[in-house]
Amino acid sequence: MSAAAAIRVFSVDDHPLLHEGLATVIRNQPDMVLAAEASNGREAIQRFREHTPDVTLMDLRLPDMSGIDAMRKWSCNTFRIEPFL
């Protein structure tokens, strides 16, 4: 599968073990690419806007704000956001 057709995944988590585990699983999927990573809410907001991923895996408890608050800050008419908890 070409990189252009792959599902672009954004991973946000502040726990190193989970962060690395998710990255490894995504990198080993032929139809996925790890578009970006972040470990706190501020990074998540900035990187989401820079990379506009297809799917975001968001930790709800981040050190500087909740994952829900981060998603609210990037929410606008440009992006279709459908949370799944």
C-alpha positions as CSV (number, residue, x, y, z in Angstrom):
1,M,0.0,0.0,0.0
2,S,1.3,3.4,-0.8
3,A,2.0,6.0,1.9
4,A,-0.6,8.3,0.3
5,A,-3.3,5.6,0.7
6,A,-2.3,4.6,4.3
7,I,-4.3,5.6,7.3
8,R,-2.4,8.5,9.0
9,V,-2.5,7.9,12.8
10,F,-1.6,10.5,15.5
11,S,-0.7,9.1,18.9
12,V,-1.0,11.3,22.1
13,D,0.1,9.7,25.4
14,D,2.4,10.8,28.2
15,H,3.3,7.3,29.4
16,P,6.5,6.2,27.7
17,L,5.7,2.4,27.6
18,L,2.2,2.9,26.1
19,H,3.6,5.6,23.8
20,E,6.3,3.3,22.4
21,G,4.0,0.3,22.3
22,L,1.4,2.0,20.2
23,A,4.1,3.5,17.9
24,T,5.5,0.0,17.3
25,V,2.1,-1.6,16.6
26,I,1.2,1.2,14.1
27,R,4.6,1.1,12.3
28,N,4.1,-2.7,11.8
29,Q,0.7,-2.3,10.1
30,P,1.0,-2.3,6.3
31,D,-2.0,0.0,5.9
32,M,-1.1,2.6,8.6
33,V,1.6,5.2,9.1
34,L,2.4,7.1,12.3
35,A,1.8,10.7,11.2
36,A,2.8,12.4,14.4
37,E,3.2,11.8,18.2
38,A,2.7,14.1,21.2
39,S,3.1,13.6,25.0
40,N,1.0,16.5,26.3
41,G,-2.0,18.6,25.3
42,R,-0.1,21.6,23.9
43,E,2.0,19.4,21.6
44,A,-1.2,17.6,20.6
45,I,-2.9,20.8,19.5
46,Q,0.0,22.0,17.5
47,R,0.8,18.7,15.8
48,F,-2.8,17.9,15.0
49,R,-3.0,21.2,13.1
50,E,0.3,20.5,11.3
51,H,-0.4,16.9,10.3
52,T,-4.2,16.6,10.1
53,P,-4.3,12.9,10.7
54,D,-7.1,10.5,9.8
55,V,-7.2,8.9,13.2
56,T,-6.1,10.2,16.6
57,L,-5.4,7.9,19.6
58,M,-5.7,10.4,22.6
59,D,-4.9,9.8,26.2
60,L,-7.6,11.5,28.2
61,R,-5.3,12.3,31.2
62,L,-2.4,14.4,30.0
63,P,0.0,16.4,32.3
64,D,-1.1,19.9,31.2
65,M,-4.8,19.4,30.2
66,S,-7.2,16.6,29.6
67,G,-7.3,15.0,26.2
68,I,-10.9,16.2,25.8
69,D,-9.8,19.8,26.4
70,A,-7.1,19.4,23.8
71,M,-9.6,18.1,21.2
72,R,-12.0,21.0,21.9
73,K,-9.2,23.4,21.1
74,W,-8.5,21.9,17.7
75,S,-12.2,21.5,16.9
76,C,-13.4,23.8,14.2
77,N,-15.4,23.6,10.9
78,T,-12.3,22.5,9.0
79,F,-12.0,19.1,10.8
80,R,-14.6,16.4,11.2
81,I,-14.1,15.1,14.7
82,E,-16.0,12.1,15.9
83,P,-14.9,11.0,19.4
84,F,-15.0,7.3,20.3
85,L,-14.3,6.5,23.9
